[in-house]
Amino acid sequence: MAPIDRIGTDSRAVPPLEAGTWWYAAVAAEAPGSFNGRVRKRLRNAALAAVLLLSVVYAGLVLTATGQRWENAATAGRLTDGTLSAEQIAGRVPHHFALYSLSLALLLIAVVGVLRRRYAPTVAALGSVIGSVALAEVLQRFVLHRPDLAGAPGHLLHGGFPSGHTTLALSVTFALALVVPYRLRVLVVTVGALWATFLGAYTLAIGWHRPGDLIGAELLSLVIVCGTVALLARKGKARRAPRGRAPLRHVVMTVPVVLGALAGLGAGLLLLPRSVGAPLPVDPATARLAYESGQLLAAGTGLAAALLLLALLRHVDLDESAVPPRRAPAGPEPDAEITGPFPAEQDHEIS
């Protein structure tokens, strides 16, 4: 039997699939070498790499005595921070901060998506935020436990891996990148990444979480958003954005993020060997080095994750109609050229 998109048994051409429908878009996304297929592949690979790195961070900082001693020193060193200490500003943060932030974030994403009539990306963005926060809570409460391998006192073992607050902040930023106009994506991700970095620094300064919890939350947020975009591309919702030189404003906005990521990761890794493996009690100088190293590494990882997402979504726009709509012909003609999501083939006779 001949393929349904080529020639029927009566030697007459079958009408092509009507473009613009969800079925057409999904089939086109699966065509070899299609734009949606390439987007899905690279987002899937990025998500798998982030999962691997998340596992390495958890194993190194939570499941080893050396990693726990470094985080214990970083947690003790927070008391030397005179700008974000718990005694100064802990009372300014409402106890229901996470709940209020989540409600406002979901409302903002929904309003932006509905006003732009981007319903599929909006649903996916809302699901990514809820899924990220829920998964973070499940992981830290029931899966990724922290055994005490270094004999630390109880007040140094607060918080779970990964951080729910940092997951919320960064997942909201990444979700907004899916629903805002393409020309505003760099601005939204840049501002949101800086805000999420500050929130993570705050939770570390007041002792809610440890450095590894922040890094794990940032990687978890990246995994979820990459998986979400890969799913949208699987459904044919991605299209190629206009190519061209990056506007000057985008370059200016990303410079602080690039410099922050390089400085955070570089300086944090430079200070790390000087504070690793210090048993309790640690001297104040070593504790302060561990705290500064943890802050720098967490900030650098979060900013690097934001830059990676911008790079992965470069020239990728998310729209309801990834395949441009076309009107199907009123009636098939024997010699009409057949178009569709499949490569052309040579006609052949049916025996």
C-alpha positions as a Python dict, from the first residue, in 0.01 Angstrom:
ca = {
    (1, 'M'): (0, 0, 0),
    (2, 'A'): (132, 343, -85),
    (3, 'P'): (202, 602, 182),
    (4, 'I'): (-103, 817, 249),
    (5, 'D'): (84, 1139, 178),
    (6, 'R'): (190, 1037, -171),
    (7, 'I'): (-28, 846, -416),
    (8, 'G'): (-353, 661, -368),
    (9, 'T'): (-455, 336, -526),
    (10, 'D'): (-645, 523, -793),
    (11, 'S'): (-320, 696, -905),
    (12, 'R'): (-453, 1033, -788),
    (13, 'A'): (-263, 1257, -547),
    (14, 'V'): (-395, 1264, -193),
    (15, 'P'): (-434, 1619, -47),
    (16, 'P'): (-142, 1720, 171),
    (17, 'L'): (-177, 1750, 545),
    (18, 'E'): (-318, 2086, 641),
    (19, 'A'): (-40, 2291, 797),
    (20, 'G'): (-95, 2485, 1116),
    (21, 'T'): (-261, 2196, 1299),
    (22, 'W'): (-109, 2036, 1606),
    (23, 'W'): (-74, 1702, 1426),
    (24, 'Y'): (115, 1857, 1137),
    (25, 'A'): (345, 2047, 1374),
    (26, 'A'): (421, 1734, 1577),
    (27, 'V'): (500, 1529, 1267),
    (28, 'A'): (713, 1808, 1125),
    (29, 'A'): (907, 1825, 1450),
    (30, 'E'): (1001, 1459, 1408),
    (31, 'A'): (1125, 1497, 1051),
    (32, 'P'): (1502, 1431, 1020),
    (33, 'G'): (1699, 1753, 1047),
    (34, 'S'): (1396, 1965, 1136),
    (35, 'F'): (1445, 2277, 1345),
    (36, 'N'): (1226, 2145, 1628),
    (37, 'G'): (1419, 1819, 1622),
    (38, 'R'): (1753, 1996, 1662),
    (39, 'V'): (1618, 2214, 1944),
    (40, 'R'): (1478, 1911, 2125),
    (41, 'K'): (1805, 1721, 2094),
    (42, 'R'): (2028, 1994, 2234),
    (43, 'L'): (1787, 2077, 2519),
    (44, 'R'): (1763, 1710, 2608),
    (45, 'N'): (2141, 1675, 2612),
    (46, 'A'): (2173, 1986, 2831),
    (47, 'A'): (1920, 1845, 3077),
    (48, 'L'): (2107, 1515, 3100),
    (49, 'A'): (2437, 1698, 3156),
    (50, 'A'): (2278, 1907, 3433),
    (51, 'V'): (2144, 1592, 3599),
    (52, 'L'): (2492, 1441, 3593),
    (53, 'L'): (2647, 1754, 3742),
    (54, 'L'): (2374, 1766, 4007),
    (55, 'S'): (2459, 1410, 4107),
    (56, 'V'): (2829, 1498, 4131),
    (57, 'V'): (2756, 1799, 4355),
    (58, 'Y'): (2534, 1593, 4584),
    (59, 'A'): (2784, 1309, 4608),
    (60, 'G'): (3080, 1540, 4668),
    (61, 'L'): (2931, 1787, 4917),
    (62, 'V'): (2672, 1575, 5098),
    (63, 'L'): (2793, 1215, 5088),
    (64, 'T'): (3160, 1276, 5176),
    (65, 'A'): (3310, 1386, 5506),
    (66, 'T'): (3540, 1633, 5329),
    (67, 'G'): (3249, 1804, 5156),
    (68, 'Q'): (3050, 1819, 5476),
    (69, 'R'): (3341, 1972, 5668),
    (70, 'W'): (3373, 2244, 5404),
    (71, 'E'): (3000, 2321, 5419),
    (72, 'N'): (3011, 2318, 5798),
    (73, 'A'): (3291, 2574, 5789),
    (74, 'A'): (3095, 2783, 5538),
    (75, 'T'): (2786, 2773, 5759),
    (76, 'A'): (2989, 2874, 6062),
    (77, 'G'): (3160, 3148, 5862),
    (78, 'R'): (2832, 3322, 5785),
    (79, 'L'): (2847, 3480, 6130),
    (80, 'T'): (3144, 3683, 6008),
    (81, 'D'): (2933, 3846, 5736),
    (82, 'G'): (2846, 4196, 5850),
    (83, 'T'): (2621, 4283, 5556),
    (84, 'L'): (2373, 3994, 5540),
    (85, 'S'): (2388, 3852, 5890),
    (86, 'A'): (2086, 3690, 6043),
    (87, 'E'): (2091, 3931, 6338),
    (88, 'Q'): (2050, 4232, 6107),
    (89, 'I'): (1781, 4137, 5857),
    (90, 'A'): (1628, 3803, 5950),
    (91, 'G'): (1321, 3977, 6089),
    (92, 'R'): (1253, 4158, 5763),
    (93, 'V'): (1159, 3845, 5569),
    (94, 'P'): (802, 3720, 5618),
    (95, 'H'): (761, 3362, 5726),
    (96, 'H'): (532, 3302, 5429),
    (97, 'F'): (773, 3455, 5178),
    (98, 'A'): (791, 3141, 4964),
    (99, 'L'): (414, 3103, 4942),
    (100, 'Y'): (358, 3469, 4851),
    (101, 'S'): (638, 3463, 4595),
    (102, 'L'): (507, 3148, 4432),
    (103, 'S'): (153, 3287, 4405),
    (104, 'L'): (268, 3617, 4255),
    (105, 'A'): (508, 3440, 4018),
    (106, 'L'): (240, 3206, 3885),
    (107, 'L'): (0, 3497, 3841),
    (108, 'L'): (260, 3698, 3652),
    (109, 'I'): (346, 3410, 3420),
    (110, 'A'): (-22, 3341, 3352),
    (111, 'V'): (-104, 3706, 3281),
    (112, 'V'): (190, 3751, 3043),
    (113, 'G'): (116, 3428, 2858),
    (114, 'V'): (-258, 3488, 2824),
    (115, 'L'): (-213, 3847, 2709),
    (116, 'R'): (26, 3725, 2438),
    (117, 'R'): (-202, 3430, 2355),
    (118, 'R'): (79, 3182, 2401),
    (119, 'Y'): (-126, 2916, 2574),
    (120, 'A'): (93, 2608, 2532),
    (121, 'P'): (414, 2782, 2649),
    (122, 'T'): (217, 2936, 2938),
    (123, 'V'): (90, 2601, 3059),
    (124, 'A'): (439, 2455, 3021),
    (125, 'A'): (596, 2748, 3210),
    (126, 'L'): (348, 2720, 3497),
    (127, 'G'): (407, 2348, 3511),
    (128, 'S'): (784, 2397, 3519),
    (129, 'V'): (762, 2627, 3823),
    (130, 'I'): (524, 2404, 4015),
    (131, 'G'): (717, 2094, 3916),
    (132, 'S'): (1053, 2244, 4012),
    (133, 'V'): (936, 2351, 4359),
    (134, 'A'): (751, 2026, 4423),
    (135, 'L'): (1046, 1816, 4308),
    (136, 'A'): (1285, 2017, 4526),
    (137, 'E'): (1066, 1955, 4830),
    (138, 'V'): (1038, 1583, 4757),
    (139, 'L'): (1412, 1547, 4701),
    (140, 'Q'): (1516, 1727, 5018),
    (141, 'R'): (1257, 1560, 5242),
    (142, 'F'): (1246, 1203, 5117),
    (143, 'V'): (1527, 1125, 4872),
    (144, 'L'): (1849, 1325, 4907),
    (145, 'H'): (1923, 1288, 5276),
    (146, 'R'): (2227, 1438, 5448),
    (147, 'P'): (2398, 1190, 5681),
    (148, 'D'): (2620, 1343, 5948),
    (149, 'L'): (2968, 1225, 5848),
    (150, 'A'): (3175, 1497, 6014),
    (151, 'G'): (3026, 1513, 6364),
    (152, 'A'): (2879, 1861, 6324),
    (153, 'P'): (2649, 2017, 6586),
    (154, 'G'): (2279, 2029, 6505),
    (155, 'H'): (2265, 2403, 6435),
    (156, 'L'): (2500, 2358, 6137),
    (157, 'L'): (2284, 2094, 5969),
    (158, 'H'): (1972, 2297, 5894),
    (159, 'G'): (1828, 2305, 5544),
    (160, 'G'): (1794, 2037, 5283),
    (161, 'F'): (1939, 1958, 4943),
    (162, 'P'): (1838, 2130, 4716),
    (163, 'S'): (1717, 2471, 4833),
    (164, 'G'): (1349, 2533, 4772),
    (165, 'H'): (1383, 2914, 4788),
    (166, 'T'): (1655, 2926, 4522),
    (167, 'T'): (1464, 2676, 4309),
    (168, 'L'): (1158, 2900, 4324),
    (169, 'A'): (1347, 3216, 4229),
    (170, 'L'): (1538, 3067, 3939),
    (171, 'S'): (1253, 2855, 3805),
    (172, 'V'): (1032, 3166, 3790),
    (173, 'T'): (1304, 3345, 3593),
    (174, 'F'): (1338, 3055, 3350),
    (175, 'A'): (961, 3018, 3315),
    (176, 'L'): (920, 3387, 3228),
    (177, 'A'): (1178, 3337, 2953),
    (178, 'L'): (932, 3097, 2787),
    (179, 'V'): (638, 3339, 2771),
    (180, 'V'): (784, 3687, 2725),
    (181, 'P'): (851, 3819, 2374),
    (182, 'Y'): (1174, 3700, 2219),
    (183, 'R'): (1323, 4052, 2218),
    (184, 'L'): (1273, 4080, 2597),
    (185, 'R'): (1412, 3738, 2690),
    (186, 'V'): (1767, 3858, 2760),
    (187, 'L'): (1641, 4138, 2986),
    (188, 'V'): (1409, 3909, 3182),
    (189, 'V'): (1667, 3634, 3232),
    (190, 'T'): (1940, 3883, 3327),
    (191, 'V'): (1734, 4066, 3588),
    (192, 'G'): (1581, 3744, 3718),
    (193, 'A'): (1918, 3570, 3750),
    (194, 'L'): (2062, 3860, 3949),
    (195, 'W'): (1756, 3859, 4176),
    (196, 'A'): (1778, 3482, 4227),
    (197, 'T'): (2150, 3514, 4305),
    (198, 'F'): (2078, 3772, 4574),
    (199, 'L'): (1805, 3555, 4725),
    (200, 'G'): (2039, 3258, 4733),
    (201, 'A'): (2309, 3465, 4900),
    (202, 'Y'): (2053, 3575, 5159),
    (203, 'T'): (1944, 3221, 5246),
    (204, 'L'): (2308, 3120, 5291),
    (205, 'A'): (2384, 3426, 5504),
    (206, 'I'): (2101, 3361, 5749),
    (207, 'G'): (2176, 2990, 5774),
    (208, 'W'): (1869, 2852, 5597),
    (209, 'H'): (2081, 2656, 5353),
    (210, 'R'): (2435, 2549, 5275),
    (211, 'P'): (2634, 2625, 4957),
    (212, 'G'): (2565, 2286, 4803),
    (213, 'D'): (2190, 2334, 4852),
    (214, 'L'): (2201, 2650, 4640),
    (215, 'I'): (2412, 2492, 4365),
    (216, 'G'): (2182, 2189, 4355),
    (217, 'A'): (1874, 2412, 4327),
    (218, 'E'): (2024, 2604, 4037),
    (219, 'L'): (2106, 2284, 3849),
    (220, 'L'): (1762, 2141, 3923),
    (221, 'S'): (1593, 2452, 3779),
    (222, 'L'): (1805, 2419, 3467),
    (223, 'V'): (1709, 2053, 3428),
    (224, 'I'): (1337, 2128, 3449),
    (225, 'V'): (1337, 2420, 3206),
    (226, 'C'): (1548, 2229, 2953),
    (227, 'G'): (1308, 1937, 2974),
    (228, 'T'): (1011, 2172, 2934),
    (229, 'V'): (1149, 2335, 2619),
    (230, 'A'): (1241, 1993, 2479),
    (231, 'L'): (879, 1885, 2531),
    (232, 'L'): (750, 2198, 2355),
    (233, 'A'): (984, 2128, 2064),
    (234, 'R'): (860, 1769, 2059),
    (235, 'K'): (510, 1910, 2005),
    (236, 'G'): (632, 2138, 1727),
    (237, 'K'): (602, 2463, 1926),
    (238, 'A'): (947, 2604, 1850),
    (239, 'R'): (1027, 2817, 1550),
    (240, 'R'): (1335, 2991, 1422),
    (241, 'A'): (1366, 3351, 1539),
    (242, 'P'): (1504, 3610, 1296),
    (243, 'R'): (1879, 3585, 1271),
    (244, 'G'): (2103, 3887, 1293),
    (245, 'R'): (2360, 4058, 1506),
    (246, 'A'): (2280, 4081, 1876),
    (247, 'P'): (2147, 4427, 1966),
    (248, 'L'): (2383, 4643, 2167),
    (249, 'R'): (2143, 4648, 2461),
    (250, 'H'): (2159, 4269, 2485),
    (251, 'V'): (2537, 4278, 2492),
    (252, 'V'): (2535, 4545, 2762),
    (253, 'M'): (2285, 4352, 2974),
    (254, 'T'): (2473, 4023, 2956),
    (255, 'V'): (2814, 4170, 3039),
    (256, 'P'): (2743, 4189, 3418),
    (257, 'V'): (2612, 3832, 3414),
    (258, 'V'): (2914, 3701, 3223),
    (259, 'L'): (3156, 3883, 3451),
    (260, 'G'): (2967, 3768, 3760),
    (261, 'A'): (2969, 3406, 3648),
    (262, 'L'): (3340, 3409, 3564),
    (263, 'A'): (3436, 3594, 3882),
    (264, 'G'): (3216, 3375, 4102),
    (265, 'L'): (3331, 3042, 3968),
    (266, 'G'): (3695, 3150, 3931),
    (267, 'A'): (3735, 3310, 4273),
    (268, 'G'): (3526, 3041, 4444),
    (269, 'L'): (3739, 2761, 4303),
    (270, 'L'): (4053, 2955, 4395),
    (271, 'L'): (3945, 2987, 4759),
    (272, 'L'): (3805, 2636, 4784),
    (273, 'P'): (4132, 2444, 4846),
    (274, 'R'): (4225, 2680, 5129),
    (275, 'S'): (3912, 2592, 5327),
    (276, 'V'): (3841, 2228, 5235),
    (277, 'G'): (3882, 1962, 5498),
    (278, 'A'): (3904, 2191, 5800),
    (279, 'P'): (3770, 1997, 6101),
    (280, 'L'): (3551, 2158, 6365),
    (281, 'P'): (3607, 2386, 6539),
    (282, 'V'): (3757, 2597, 6259),
    (283, 'D'): (3935, 2924, 6314),
    (284, 'P'): (3742, 3237, 6206),
    (285, 'A'): (3974, 3309, 5913),
    (286, 'T'): (3923, 2964, 5758),
    (287, 'A'): (3549, 2978, 5825),
    (288, 'R'): (3526, 3313, 5649),
    (289, 'L'): (3717, 3178, 5349),
    (290, 'A'): (3480, 2881, 5328),
    (291, 'Y'): (3178, 3111, 5351),
    (292, 'E'): (3309, 3343, 5081),
    (293, 'S'): (3398, 3048, 4860),
    (294, 'G'): (3050, 2904, 4901),
    (295, 'Q'): (2883, 3236, 4820),
    (296, 'L'): (3097, 3286, 4511),
    (297, 'L'): (3046, 2933, 4379),
    (298, 'A'): (2670, 2946, 4430),
    (299, 'A'): (2641, 3287, 4263),
    (300, 'G'): (2865, 3185, 3975),
    (301, 'T'): (2670, 2864, 3915),
    (302, 'G'): (2335, 3044, 3908),
    (303, 'L'): (2455, 3309, 3664),
    (304, 'A'): (2623, 3046, 3447),
    (305, 'A'): (2297, 2848, 3434),
    (306, 'A'): (2113, 3159, 3314),
    (307, 'L'): (2373, 3223, 3045),
    (308, 'L'): (2356, 2861, 2933),
    (309, 'L'): (1978, 2883, 2895),
    (310, 'L'): (2011, 3199, 2684),
    (311, 'A'): (2266, 3022, 2466),
    (312, 'L'): (2046, 2715, 2426),
    (313, 'L'): (1745, 2928, 2328),
    (314, 'R'): (1935, 3157, 2092),
    (315, 'H'): (1733, 3205, 1773),
    (316, 'V'): (1455, 2990, 1924),
    (317, 'D'): (1110, 3144, 1959),
    (318, 'L'): (822, 2961, 2125),
    (319, 'D'): (488, 3014, 1956),
    (320, 'E'): (152, 2845, 1915),
    (321, 'S'): (207, 2800, 1544),
    (322, 'A'): (563, 2686, 1492),
    (323, 'V'): (476, 2574, 1138),
    (324, 'P'): (336, 2863, 929),
    (325, 'P'): (-31, 2798, 850),
    (326, 'R'): (-123, 2723, 489),
    (327, 'R'): (-459, 2666, 330),
    (328, 'A'): (-506, 2318, 190),
    (329, 'P'): (-597, 2308, -180),
    (330, 'A'): (-966, 2284, -263),
    (331, 'G'): (-919, 1980, -482),
    (332, 'P'): (-623, 1761, -569),
    (333, 'E'): (-477, 1764, -916),
    (334, 'P'): (-290, 1467, -1063),
    (335, 'D'): (24, 1666, -1135),
    (336, 'A'): (16, 1889, -824),
    (337, 'E'): (332, 1899, -619),
    (338, 'I'): (284, 1746, -278),
    (339, 'T'): (427, 1937, 17),
    (340, 'G'): (437, 1846, 380),
    (341, 'P'): (668, 1765, 667),
    (342, 'F'): (833, 1479, 478),
    (343, 'P'): (1112, 1493, 217),
    (344, 'A'): (1008, 1451, -143),
    (345, 'E'): (1031, 1105, -294),
    (346, 'Q'): (1029, 976, -651),
    (347, 'D'): (686, 878, -778),
    (348, 'H'): (637, 511, -849),
    (349, 'E'): (365, 294, -988),
    (350, 'I'): (141, 80, -777),
    (351, 'S'): (114, -279, -896),
}
